[in-house]
């Protein structure tokens, strides 16, 4: 097979950003290899809210909108006003977020999003069971700019390496030149996630209509984000609880980042909330519990030499703005537009990645900071 660029791209990580990037670049005729640490593509979690037009515009550029919408059982993006109400008794309306006609978005089940992206990629460029342990620069400039080292003892050489390996990124160490995990901190917030059939919510006597609009039910040191998916038939429930008695900078063992919880734990944590909240919580039989982490302080740069970071590897953020996936898709759009530019070639590839950093680092880090502020505002 012939390729239209004189460089090879290796993508580390087969999440949403890695898949979207690999698909676009390979369809554009660039030699791409994607390395995923697991044996299959898998994405734990419930829903993805592409609630702002920037995410939809990125999908449009990448040629993914139609496919992703089909997997969301939708025909087109929708205007999605956001409603803020009190989580306390009475559930008073606090604010209806003003929307414009161009404020289009949608929600989708995370595994369905992954299926949509994976289905567009040539399987021959995908390599499973490849856990990256380090990236080093090759001594011989003529043999590729970087070497990816895997846990199984193998290596791979490529002129461009894109780290899409999530918030616990290994590739990040190459860009920051730090060999520890101090860039990732616990936010003191845990999140319980669940998907509920709308029918169950109605049968429980919940009076708030969650079938059309995203809602934020706000309390003290807690809030709930609830929004519809699959044409309103499934409701995504994301429950936030912040324990400010925990010292800032507390480290959580990786084994405890995602754990199982109980309905009783939820009800006890939200015992000061109103009846509508308690009805919803009582429906959640086996919630998953996530310790929310973010990249802090934000990275000074997203690229170094011929290595660049995209998605959570670059700017893993708190989910309070629902902007993490959208920012990752913006990364993918910019890096793909630059790498496929007619003037992009091996001789100037470091400048190409510097341009990516120049465009993306300020904006993504601004959203990262605002995501923290948003959580503080809600609670």
C-alpha positions as CSV (number, residue, x, y, z in Angstrom):
1,X,0.0,0.0,0.0
2,X,1.3,3.5,-0.9
3,X,1.1,6.4,1.5
4,X,1.0,10.1,0.7
5,X,3.3,11.2,3.6
6,X,7.0,10.4,4.3
7,X,6.3,9.8,8.0
8,X,4.6,7.1,10.0
9,X,2.2,7.9,12.9
10,X,1.9,5.7,16.0
11,X,-1.0,6.3,18.3
12,X,-0.8,4.9,21.8
13,X,-4.3,4.3,23.3
14,X,-7.5,3.0,21.7
15,X,-10.1,5.2,23.5
16,X,-12.4,7.7,21.8
17,X,-9.6,10.1,20.8
18,X,-7.2,7.4,19.6
19,X,-9.8,5.7,17.5
20,X,-11.1,9.0,16.0
21,X,-7.5,10.1,15.1
22,X,-6.5,6.7,13.7
23,X,-9.5,6.5,11.5
24,X,-9.2,9.9,10.0
25,X,-5.5,9.8,9.3
26,X,-5.6,6.3,7.8
27,X,-8.5,7.3,5.5
28,X,-6.4,10.3,4.5
29,X,-3.6,8.0,3.3
30,X,-1.2,8.4,6.2
31,X,0.6,5.3,7.5
32,X,-0.9,4.8,11.0
33,X,-0.6,2.1,13.6
34,X,-2.7,2.1,16.8
35,X,-1.6,0.3,20.0
36,X,-4.1,-0.6,22.7
37,X,-3.1,-2.1,26.0
38,X,-6.3,-4.2,26.4
39,X,-7.2,-7.3,24.3
40,X,-10.3,-5.6,22.9
41,X,-11.6,-2.0,22.6
42,X,-13.5,-1.3,25.8
43,X,-14.7,1.9,27.5
44,X,-16.0,1.7,31.0
45,X,-18.6,4.3,31.9
46,X,-22.1,5.2,31.1
47,X,-22.9,8.2,28.9
48,X,-21.0,10.8,26.9
49,X,-22.6,14.2,26.6
50,X,-21.6,16.1,23.4
51,X,-23.6,19.0,24.6
52,X,-21.9,21.9,22.9
53,X,-21.5,22.8,19.2
54,X,-17.7,22.6,19.3
55,X,-17.9,18.9,19.8
56,X,-20.4,18.5,16.9
57,X,-18.3,20.7,14.6
58,X,-15.2,18.5,15.4
59,X,-17.3,15.4,14.5
60,X,-18.4,17.0,11.3
61,X,-14.8,17.8,10.3
62,X,-13.7,14.2,11.0
63,X,-16.6,12.8,9.0
64,X,-18.1,11.0,12.0
65,X,-21.3,12.8,12.8
66,X,-23.7,10.6,10.7
67,X,-22.2,7.3,12.0
68,X,-22.1,8.4,15.7
69,X,-25.7,9.7,15.5
70,X,-26.8,6.4,14.1
71,X,-25.3,4.6,17.0
72,X,-27.1,7.0,19.3
73,X,-30.4,6.3,17.6
74,X,-30.7,9.9,16.5
75,X,-31.2,11.5,13.1
76,X,-29.6,14.8,14.0
77,X,-28.1,16.9,16.9
78,X,-30.6,18.7,19.0
79,X,-30.8,22.0,20.9
80,X,-30.1,21.0,24.5
81,X,-31.0,23.7,27.0
82,X,-29.7,22.9,30.5
83,X,-32.0,23.2,33.5
84,X,-30.7,23.9,37.1
85,X,-33.0,23.0,40.0
86,X,-32.5,22.5,43.7
87,X,-31.7,18.9,44.9
88,X,-33.4,19.9,48.2
89,X,-37.0,19.4,49.1
90,X,-39.3,21.5,46.9
91,X,-36.8,21.2,44.0
92,X,-37.2,24.8,43.0
93,X,-36.1,26.0,39.6
94,X,-32.8,27.9,39.9
95,X,-31.9,28.7,36.3
96,X,-32.8,27.8,32.8
97,X,-29.6,27.9,30.8
98,X,-30.1,30.2,27.8
99,X,-29.5,28.5,24.4
100,X,-29.1,29.6,20.9
101,X,-30.2,27.8,17.7
102,X,-26.6,26.8,17.0
103,X,-26.2,25.2,20.5
104,X,-26.5,21.6,19.1
105,X,-25.5,18.5,20.8
106,X,-26.5,15.0,21.9
107,X,-25.9,12.2,24.4
108,X,-24.6,8.8,23.6
109,X,-23.8,5.6,25.5
110,X,-20.0,5.4,25.7
111,X,-19.6,1.9,24.4
112,X,-21.9,2.8,21.4
113,X,-19.6,5.7,20.7
114,X,-16.6,3.4,20.7
115,X,-18.4,0.9,18.4
116,X,-19.1,3.7,15.9
117,X,-15.5,4.7,15.8
118,X,-13.9,1.2,15.7
119,X,-16.2,0.1,12.9
120,X,-14.6,2.7,10.6
121,X,-11.0,1.5,11.1
122,X,-9.0,-1.0,9.1
123,X,-8.3,-3.9,11.6
124,X,-4.8,-4.3,10.1
125,X,-3.6,-1.1,11.7
126,X,-4.7,-2.1,15.2
127,X,-2.4,-3.9,17.7
128,X,-4.0,-5.2,20.9
129,X,-2.2,-6.3,24.2
130,X,0.4,-3.5,23.7
131,X,0.9,-1.6,26.9
132,X,3.3,1.2,26.5
133,X,5.9,1.6,29.2
134,X,8.1,4.3,27.8
135,X,8.9,6.3,24.6
136,X,12.5,7.2,23.8
137,X,14.2,9.1,21.1
138,X,16.2,7.0,18.5
139,X,19.9,7.6,18.4
140,X,19.9,7.2,14.6
141,X,17.8,10.0,13.1
142,X,17.5,8.0,9.9
143,X,15.6,5.1,11.6
144,X,12.6,7.0,13.0
145,X,12.4,9.8,15.6
146,X,10.9,7.7,18.5
147,X,10.8,4.2,19.8
148,X,7.8,3.0,21.8
149,X,8.7,0.3,24.4
150,X,5.9,-2.2,25.4
151,X,5.5,-4.3,28.4
152,X,5.9,-7.5,26.4
153,X,9.5,-6.5,25.5
154,X,8.7,-5.4,21.9
155,X,9.4,-2.0,20.4
156,X,8.0,0.0,17.6
157,X,9.6,2.9,15.7
158,X,7.7,5.9,14.3
159,X,8.4,9.4,13.2
160,X,5.3,10.7,15.0
161,X,4.0,9.4,18.3
162,X,0.6,10.6,19.6
163,X,-0.2,9.8,23.2
164,X,-4.0,9.1,23.5
165,X,-3.5,6.9,26.6
166,X,-5.7,8.6,29.0
167,X,-5.3,10.4,32.3
168,X,-2.7,7.9,33.5
169,X,-0.7,8.5,30.4
170,X,2.7,7.0,30.0
171,X,3.5,9.0,26.9
172,X,3.0,12.2,29.0
173,X,6.3,11.5,30.8
174,X,8.1,12.0,27.5
175,X,6.5,15.4,26.9
176,X,6.9,16.7,30.5
177,X,10.2,14.9,31.1
178,X,8.8,13.9,34.5
179,X,8.8,10.2,35.5
180,X,6.2,10.2,38.2
181,X,2.4,10.6,38.4
182,X,2.3,13.9,40.4
183,X,0.6,15.6,37.5
184,X,-2.6,13.7,38.3
185,X,-4.4,14.6,41.5
186,X,-7.6,13.5,43.3
187,X,-10.2,16.2,43.2
188,X,-11.8,15.1,46.5
189,X,-15.0,14.3,44.5
190,X,-16.4,10.9,43.8
191,X,-18.9,10.1,41.1
192,X,-21.6,7.4,41.0
193,X,-22.8,6.5,37.6
194,X,-25.9,4.6,36.4
195,X,-28.2,4.2,33.4
196,X,-31.9,4.0,34.2
197,X,-34.8,3.2,31.9
198,X,-37.2,6.1,31.7
199,X,-40.0,3.7,32.3
200,X,-38.6,2.8,35.7
201,X,-38.2,6.4,36.7
202,X,-41.9,7.1,35.8
203,X,-43.1,4.0,37.7
204,X,-41.2,5.2,40.8
205,X,-43.3,8.4,40.7
206,X,-40.7,10.9,39.8
207,X,-42.4,14.1,38.8
208,X,-39.5,15.9,37.1
209,X,-39.4,15.2,33.3
210,X,-36.0,14.0,32.5
211,X,-36.9,12.6,29.0
212,X,-36.1,15.8,27.1
213,X,-33.7,18.2,28.8
214,X,-30.4,17.7,30.7
215,X,-30.8,18.7,34.4
216,X,-28.4,19.7,37.1
217,X,-29.8,19.1,40.6
218,X,-27.6,21.1,43.0
219,X,-27.0,20.7,46.7
220,X,-24.3,21.4,49.3
221,X,-21.1,19.5,48.3
222,X,-23.2,17.4,45.9
223,X,-25.1,17.5,42.7
224,X,-26.6,15.3,40.1
225,X,-26.3,15.6,36.3
226,X,-29.2,13.8,34.6
227,X,-29.8,13.7,30.8
228,X,-31.6,11.5,28.3
229,X,-30.1,9.2,25.7
230,X,-31.6,6.9,23.0
231,X,-34.4,9.2,22.2
232,X,-35.2,9.7,25.9
233,X,-35.7,6.0,26.6
234,X,-32.6,5.7,28.8
235,X,-31.6,8.3,31.4
236,X,-28.0,8.8,32.3
237,X,-27.5,9.6,36.0
238,X,-24.2,11.0,37.2
239,X,-24.0,11.7,40.9
240,X,-21.3,13.9,42.4
241,X,-20.3,13.9,46.1
242,X,-17.4,16.1,47.4
243,X,-15.7,15.4,50.8
244,X,-13.9,18.6,51.6
245,X,-12.5,17.1,54.8
246,X,-10.1,15.2,52.7
247,X,-6.8,17.1,52.4
248,X,-5.9,18.5,49.0
249,X,-3.3,16.4,47.2
250,X,-4.4,13.1,48.8
251,X,-3.4,10.2,46.6
252,X,-5.9,7.4,45.9
253,X,-4.4,4.0,44.9
254,X,-5.2,3.1,41.3
255,X,-7.0,0.0,42.4
256,X,-9.6,2.3,44.1
257,X,-10.2,4.7,41.2
258,X,-13.2,2.7,40.2
259,X,-15.1,0.6,42.7
260,X,-18.5,-0.8,43.4
261,X,-20.9,1.0,45.7
262,X,-24.4,0.3,47.1
263,X,-27.8,1.9,47.1
264,X,-27.6,2.4,50.8
265,X,-24.3,4.3,50.5
266,X,-26.0,6.7,48.0
267,X,-29.1,7.3,50.1
268,X,-26.9,8.0,53.2
269,X,-24.7,10.5,51.3
270,X,-27.8,12.3,50.0
271,X,-30.1,12.1,53.0
272,X,-30.6,15.9,53.0
273,X,-32.0,15.9,49.5
274,X,-35.6,16.0,48.4
275,X,-38.0,13.2,47.5
276,X,-37.3,13.3,43.7
277,X,-33.6,12.7,44.2
278,X,-34.2,9.9,46.7
279,X,-36.6,8.2,44.3
280,X,-34.0,8.2,41.6
281,X,-31.2,7.0,43.9
282,X,-33.4,4.1,45.2
283,X,-33.6,2.8,41.6
284,X,-29.8,2.4,41.3
285,X,-29.0,-1.2,42.4
286,X,-25.3,-1.5,41.6
287,X,-23.8,1.9,41.0
288,X,-20.1,2.2,40.0
289,X,-18.1,4.7,42.1
290,X,-15.3,6.8,40.5
291,X,-12.6,8.8,42.2
292,X,-12.3,11.9,39.9
293,X,-8.8,13.0,39.0
294,X,-7.5,15.7,36.9
295,X,-4.1,16.9,35.4
296,X,-2.9,19.5,37.9
297,X,-1.1,21.7,37.4
298,X,-2.1,21.9,33.7
299,X,0.7,21.0,31.3
300,X,2.9,23.8,30.0
301,X,3.0,22.1,26.6
302,X,1.2,19.3,24.7
303,X,4.2,18.3,22.5
304,X,7.9,17.8,22.6
305,X,9.9,17.0,19.5
306,X,7.9,14.4,17.5
307,X,5.7,13.4,20.4
308,X,2.3,15.0,21.2
309,X,-0.6,14.3,23.6
310,X,-4.3,14.3,22.8
311,X,-7.4,14.0,25.0
312,X,-7.1,13.2,28.7
313,X,-3.4,12.5,28.3
314,X,-3.0,16.2,27.7
315,X,-5.7,17.7,29.8
316,X,-7.7,15.2,31.8
317,X,-10.3,17.3,33.6
318,X,-13.1,17.1,36.0
319,X,-16.4,16.3,34.3
320,X,-18.4,19.3,35.6
321,X,-18.7,21.1,32.3
322,X,-19.2,17.9,30.3
323,X,-16.4,19.1,28.1
324,X,-13.7,16.4,28.3
325,X,-14.7,14.5,25.2
326,X,-15.4,17.6,23.3
327,X,-12.0,19.0,24.0
328,X,-10.4,15.7,23.0
329,X,-12.3,15.8,19.7
330,X,-11.0,19.3,19.2
331,X,-7.5,18.0,19.7
332,X,-8.1,15.3,17.1
333,X,-9.5,17.8,14.6
334,X,-6.5,20.1,14.9
335,X,-3.8,17.4,14.9
336,X,-5.4,15.7,11.9
337,X,-5.8,18.9,10.0
338,X,-2.1,19.7,10.6
339,X,-0.7,16.3,9.8
340,X,-2.7,16.0,6.5
341,X,-1.8,19.5,5.4
342,X,0.0,19.5,2.0
343,X,3.1,21.1,3.5
344,X,3.4,18.7,6.5
345,X,6.4,16.4,6.0
346,X,9.1,14.6,8.0
347,X,11.5,17.6,7.7
348,X,9.1,19.9,9.5
349,X,7.2,17.5,11.7
350,X,8.3,19.0,15.0
351,X,7.1,22.4,13.8
352,X,3.8,20.9,12.9
353,X,3.4,19.5,16.4
354,X,4.5,22.8,17.9
355,X,1.6,24.5,15.9
356,X,-0.8,21.9,17.4
357,X,0.5,22.8,20.9
358,X,0.2,26.6,20.1
359,X,-3.4,26.2,19.2
360,X,-4.7,23.6,21.7
361,X,-2.8,24.1,24.9
362,X,-4.2,27.5,25.9
363,X,-7.8,26.6,25.1
364,X,-7.9,23.1,26.6
365,X,-6.2,24.3,29.8
366,X,-8.7,27.1,30.1
367,X,-11.5,24.6,29.9
368,X,-9.7,22.3,32.4
369,X,-9.6,25.2,34.9
370,X,-13.2,26.2,34.3
371,X,-14.3,22.6,34.9
372,X,-12.9,22.9,38.4
373,X,-14.6,26.2,39.0
374,X,-17.9,24.8,37.7
375,X,-17.9,22.0,40.3
376,X,-17.3,24.6,43.0
377,X,-20.1,26.8,41.7
378,X,-22.6,23.9,41.6
379,X,-21.9,22.8,45.2
